[in-house]
Amino acid sequence: MSSHDIIKSIISNMEKVIIGKTPELYQILKGIFAGGHILIEDVPGVGKTTLLTTTVLLKKML
């Protein structure tokens, strides 16, 4: 399985929980794989906490 396939699989699983934030999901994965920090800014009520919770759960699975 190539790294591209792994990333697609991760994004696919995250999209089961987070709908309509595909570009943001890719940016978060870039930050994780680069070992950097991620700042998420958005208006209240758009799922930032759910996004981070899902990301943390999937990162533990890697």
N, CA, C and O atoms as CSV, one atom per row, in Angstrom:
chain,resi,resn,atom,element,x,y,z
A,1,MET,N,N,0.844,-1.171,0.000
A,1,MET,CA,C,0.000,0.000,0.000
A,1,MET,C,C,0.892,1.238,0.000
A,1,MET,O,O,1.766,1.373,0.856
A,2,SER,N,N,0.678,2.133,-0.950
A,2,SER,CA,C,1.512,3.334,-1.055
A,2,SER,C,C,1.071,4.379,-0.032
A,2,SER,O,O,-0.014,4.285,0.542
A,3,SER,N,N,1.924,5.369,0.183
A,3,SER,CA,C,1.592,6.429,1.137
A,3,SER,C,C,0.367,7.212,0.668
A,3,SER,O,O,-0.421,7.686,1.486
A,4,HIS,N,N,0.211,7.345,-0.643
A,4,HIS,CA,C,-0.964,8.036,-1.186
A,4,HIS,C,C,-2.238,7.269,-0.820
A,4,HIS,O,O,-3.244,7.877,-0.454
A,5,ASP,N,N,-2.199,5.958,-0.916
A,5,ASP,CA,C,-3.355,5.134,-0.562
A,5,ASP,C,C,-3.665,5.228,0.932
A,5,ASP,O,O,-4.831,5.240,1.326
A,6,ILE,N,N,-2.632,5.294,1.752
A,6,ILE,CA,C,-2.830,5.411,3.199
A,6,ILE,C,C,-3.494,6.739,3.537
A,6,ILE,O,O,-4.428,6.788,4.338
A,7,ILE,N,N,-3.011,7.810,2.928
A,7,ILE,CA,C,-3.596,9.128,3.178
A,7,ILE,C,C,-5.047,9.167,2.714
A,7,ILE,O,O,-5.908,9.697,3.416
A,8,LYS,N,N,-5.322,8.609,1.540
A,8,LYS,CA,C,-6.701,8.547,1.050
A,8,LYS,C,C,-7.594,7.766,2.007
A,8,LYS,O,O,-8.741,8.145,2.241
A,9,SER,N,N,-7.069,6.680,2.559
A,9,SER,CA,C,-7.826,5.879,3.512
A,9,SER,C,C,-8.119,6.663,4.789
A,9,SER,O,O,-9.230,6.610,5.317
A,10,ILE,N,N,-7.116,7.392,5.282
A,10,ILE,CA,C,-7.303,8.207,6.485
A,10,ILE,C,C,-8.356,9.282,6.231
A,10,ILE,O,O,-9.262,9.476,7.042
A,11,ILE,N,N,-8.232,9.980,5.099
A,11,ILE,CA,C,-9.196,11.032,4.766
A,11,ILE,C,C,-10.592,10.445,4.624
A,11,ILE,O,O,-11.568,11.029,5.097
A,12,SER,N,N,-10.686,9.302,3.979
A,12,SER,CA,C,-11.990,8.652,3.796
A,12,SER,C,C,-12.641,8.331,5.141
A,12,SER,O,O,-13.842,8.536,5.320
A,13,ASN,N,N,-11.850,7.833,6.076
A,13,ASN,CA,C,-12.393,7.527,7.398
A,13,ASN,C,C,-12.769,8.788,8.162
A,13,ASN,O,O,-13.777,8.807,8.868
A,14,MET,N,N,-11.973,9.837,8.030
A,14,MET,CA,C,-12.293,11.096,8.712
A,14,MET,C,C,-13.560,11.723,8.131
A,14,MET,O,O,-14.334,12.345,8.858
A,15,GLU,N,N,-13.774,11.562,6.825
A,15,GLU,CA,C,-14.951,12.137,6.191
A,15,GLU,C,C,-16.244,11.439,6.601
A,15,GLU,O,O,-17.332,11.958,6.349
A,16,LYS,N,N,-16.141,10.284,7.221
A,16,LYS,CA,C,-17.332,9.631,7.763
A,16,LYS,C,C,-17.868,10.404,8.963
A,16,LYS,O,O,-19.053,10.318,9.284
A,17,VAL,N,N,-16.993,11.157,9.622
A,17,VAL,CA,C,-17.367,11.939,10.797
A,17,VAL,C,C,-17.454,13.424,10.467
A,17,VAL,O,O,-18.379,14.109,10.903
A,18,ILE,N,N,-16.492,13.916,9.698
A,18,ILE,CA,C,-16.405,15.337,9.351
A,18,ILE,C,C,-16.817,15.500,7.893
A,18,ILE,O,O,-16.145,14.995,6.995
A,19,ILE,N,N,-17.919,16.202,7.660
A,19,ILE,CA,C,-18.446,16.354,6.308
A,19,ILE,C,C,-18.159,17.763,5.799
A,19,ILE,O,O,-18.412,18.747,6.494
A,20,GLY,N,N,-17.630,17.851,4.583
A,20,GLY,CA,C,-17.433,19.137,3.935
A,20,GLY,C,C,-16.170,19.877,4.320
A,20,GLY,O,O,-16.070,21.078,4.069
A,21,LYS,N,N,-15.204,19.207,4.918
A,21,LYS,CA,C,-13.965,19.861,5.346
A,21,LYS,C,C,-12.740,19.153,4.767
A,21,LYS,O,O,-11.696,19.095,5.416
A,22,THR,N,N,-12.859,18.619,3.558
A,22,THR,CA,C,-11.762,17.853,2.966
A,22,THR,C,C,-10.455,18.641,2.868
A,22,THR,O,O,-9.409,18.108,3.239
A,23,PRO,N,N,-10.467,19.895,2.381
A,23,PRO,CA,C,-9.183,20.637,2.319
A,23,PRO,C,C,-8.554,20.807,3.700
A,23,PRO,O,O,-7.335,20.724,3.847
A,24,GLU,N,N,-9.391,21.046,4.710
A,24,GLU,CA,C,-8.876,21.201,6.067
A,24,GLU,C,C,-8.293,19.898,6.587
A,24,GLU,O,O,-7.298,19.909,7.312
A,25,LEU,N,N,-8.899,18.783,6.227
A,25,LEU,CA,C,-8.385,17.478,6.653
A,25,LEU,C,C,-6.992,17.239,6.078
A,25,LEU,O,O,-6.105,16.750,6.779
A,26,TYR,N,N,-6.798,17.580,4.809
A,26,TYR,CA,C,-5.477,17.425,4.202
A,26,TYR,C,C,-4.446,18.319,4.893
A,26,TYR,O,O,-3.312,17.899,5.124
A,27,GLN,N,N,-4.844,19.554,5.221
A,27,GLN,CA,C,-3.926,20.468,5.888
A,27,GLN,C,C,-3.541,19.942,7.277
A,27,GLN,O,O,-2.385,20.053,7.684
A,28,ILE,N,N,-4.495,19.378,7.991
A,28,ILE,CA,C,-4.212,18.815,9.315
A,28,ILE,C,C,-3.243,17.641,9.187
A,28,ILE,O,O,-2.302,17.527,9.973
A,29,LEU,N,N,-3.464,16.779,8.214
A,29,LEU,CA,C,-2.550,15.644,8.023
A,29,LEU,C,C,-1.150,16.124,7.662
A,29,LEU,O,O,-0.163,15.545,8.117
A,30,LYS,N,N,-1.053,17.167,6.856
A,30,LYS,CA,C,0.267,17.722,6.525
A,30,LYS,C,C,0.976,18.173,7.795
A,30,LYS,O,O,2.164,17.904,7.976
A,31,GLY,N,N,0.250,18.857,8.672
A,31,GLY,CA,C,0.838,19.324,9.927
A,31,GLY,C,C,1.273,18.179,10.821
A,31,GLY,O,O,2.328,18.246,11.453
A,32,ILE,N,N,0.470,17.135,10.877
A,32,ILE,CA,C,0.810,15.974,11.706
A,32,ILE,C,C,2.053,15.275,11.167
A,32,ILE,O,O,2.982,14.978,11.918
A,33,PHE,N,N,2.063,15.015,9.867
A,33,PHE,CA,C,3.193,14.293,9.280
A,33,PHE,C,C,4.474,15.123,9.299
A,33,PHE,O,O,5.573,14.570,9.332
A,34,ALA,N,N,4.333,16.448,9.277
A,34,ALA,CA,C,5.507,17.315,9.326
A,34,ALA,C,C,5.992,17.525,10.755
A,34,ALA,O,O,7.074,18.071,10.972
A,35,GLY,N,N,5.202,17.099,11.722
A,35,GLY,CA,C,5.585,17.250,13.121
A,35,GLY,C,C,5.439,18.671,13.624
A,35,GLY,O,O,6.098,19.069,14.585
A,36,GLY,N,N,4.571,19.438,12.971
A,36,GLY,CA,C,4.401,20.839,13.350
A,36,GLY,C,C,3.151,21.074,14.178
A,36,GLY,O,O,2.466,20.140,14.594
A,37,HIS,N,N,2.880,22.334,14.399
A,37,HIS,CA,C,1.695,22.742,15.141
A,37,HIS,C,C,0.589,23.073,14.160
A,37,HIS,O,O,0.841,23.420,13.006
A,38,ILE,N,N,-0.652,22.959,14.643
A,38,ILE,CA,C,-1.804,23.230,13.799
A,38,ILE,C,C,-2.695,24.226,14.529
A,38,ILE,O,O,-3.072,23.993,15.677
A,39,LEU,N,N,-3.035,25.328,13.877
A,39,LEU,CA,C,-3.958,26.314,14.416
A,39,LEU,C,C,-5.237,26.238,13.597
A,39,LEU,O,O,-5.218,26.429,12.381
A,40,ILE,N,N,-6.337,25.960,14.264
A,40,ILE,CA,C,-7.620,25.851,13.574
A,40,ILE,C,C,-8.481,27.035,13.997
A,40,ILE,O,O,-8.828,27.182,15.169
A,41,GLU,N,N,-8.817,27.870,13.030
A,41,GLU,CA,C,-9.661,29.024,13.278
A,41,GLU,C,C,-10.915,28.907,12.429
A,41,GLU,O,O,-10.842,28.574,11.247
A,42,ASP,N,N,-12.056,29.178,13.028
A,42,ASP,CA,C,-13.321,29.167,12.309
A,42,ASP,C,C,-14.377,29.760,13.233
A,42,ASP,O,O,-14.121,30.002,14.413
A,43,VAL,N,N,-15.534,29.986,12.699
A,43,VAL,CA,C,-16.623,30.520,13.507
A,43,VAL,C,C,-17.131,29.437,14.460
A,43,VAL,O,O,-16.909,28.250,14.220
A,44,PRO,N,N,-17.812,29.835,15.542
A,44,PRO,CA,C,-18.328,28.838,16.492
A,44,PRO,C,C,-19.350,27.897,15.856
A,44,PRO,O,O,-20.143,28.292,15.002
A,45,GLY,N,N,-19.306,26.650,16.298
A,45,GLY,CA,C,-20.324,25.685,15.896
A,45,GLY,C,C,-20.103,24.969,14.583
A,45,GLY,O,O,-21.048,24.413,14.024
A,46,VAL,N,N,-18.888,24.964,14.077
A,46,VAL,CA,C,-18.651,24.294,12.788
A,46,VAL,C,C,-17.916,22.965,12.934
A,46,VAL,O,O,-17.568,22.345,11.930
A,47,GLY,N,N,-17.673,22.518,14.163
A,47,GLY,CA,C,-17.116,21.185,14.366
A,47,GLY,C,C,-15.621,21.107,14.583
A,47,GLY,O,O,-15.015,20.073,14.301
A,48,LYS,N,N,-15.013,22.163,15.071
A,48,LYS,CA,C,-13.559,22.136,15.288
A,48,LYS,C,C,-13.177,21.080,16.328
A,48,LYS,O,O,-12.195,20.359,16.150
A,49,THR,N,N,-13.944,20.991,17.402
A,49,THR,CA,C,-13.648,20.007,18.438
A,49,THR,C,C,-13.837,18.591,17.920
A,49,THR,O,O,-13.021,17.713,18.203
A,50,THR,N,N,-14.892,18.362,17.171
A,50,THR,CA,C,-15.125,17.042,16.571
A,50,THR,C,C,-14.013,16.696,15.598
A,50,THR,O,O,-13.558,15.553,15.547
A,51,LEU,N,N,-13.575,17.676,14.827
A,51,LEU,CA,C,-12.478,17.477,13.889
A,51,LEU,C,C,-11.207,17.042,14.611
A,51,LEU,O,O,-10.537,16.102,14.184
A,52,LEU,N,N,-10.877,17.723,15.699
A,52,LEU,CA,C,-9.665,17.383,16.443
A,52,LEU,C,C,-9.796,16.038,17.152
A,52,LEU,O,O,-8.841,15.262,17.192
A,53,THR,N,N,-10.964,15.762,17.705
A,53,THR,CA,C,-11.179,14.478,18.375
A,53,THR,C,C,-11.015,13.325,17.392
A,53,THR,O,O,-10.372,12.323,17.703
A,54,THR,N,N,-11.594,13.472,16.217
A,54,THR,CA,C,-11.463,12.446,15.180
A,54,THR,C,C,-10.014,12.285,14.758
A,54,THR,O,O,-9.539,11.163,14.582
A,55,THR,N,N,-9.315,13.388,14.596
A,55,THR,CA,C,-7.908,13.356,14.194
A,55,THR,C,C,-7.061,12.632,15.237
A,55,THR,O,O,-6.213,11.809,14.890
A,56,VAL,N,N,-7.289,12.935,16.501
A,56,VAL,CA,C,-6.520,12.296,17.570
A,56,VAL,C,C,-6.794,10.796,17.596
A,56,VAL,O,O,-5.863,10.006,17.754
A,57,LEU,N,N,-8.038,10.397,17.446
A,57,LEU,CA,C,-8.367,8.970,17.441
A,57,LEU,C,C,-7.704,8.242,16.282
A,57,LEU,O,O,-7.188,7.138,16.453
A,58,LEU,N,N,-7.715,8.856,15.104
A,58,LEU,CA,C,-7.080,8.216,13.951
A,58,LEU,C,C,-5.572,8.210,14.084
A,58,LEU,O,O,-4.919,7.264,13.643
A,59,LYS,N,N,-5.003,9.253,14.687
A,59,LYS,CA,C,-3.540,9.283,14.876
A,59,LYS,C,C,-3.095,8.161,15.803
A,59,LYS,O,O,-2.037,7.567,15.595
A,60,LYS,N,N,-3.901,7.863,16.834
A,60,LYS,CA,C,-3.564,6.770,17.743
A,60,LYS,C,C,-3.570,5.417,17.015
A,60,LYS,O,O,-2.878,4.482,17.419
A,61,MET,N,N,-4.357,5.328,15.944
A,61,MET,CA,C,-4.453,4.081,15.190
A,61,MET,C,C,-3.271,3.883,14.254
A,61,MET,O,O,-3.013,2.762,13.814
A,62,LEU,N,N,-2.546,4.959,13.942
A,62,LEU,CA,C,-1.423,4.853,12.990
A,62,LEU,C,C,-0.269,4.111,13.591
A,62,LEU,O,O,0.757,3.929,12.935
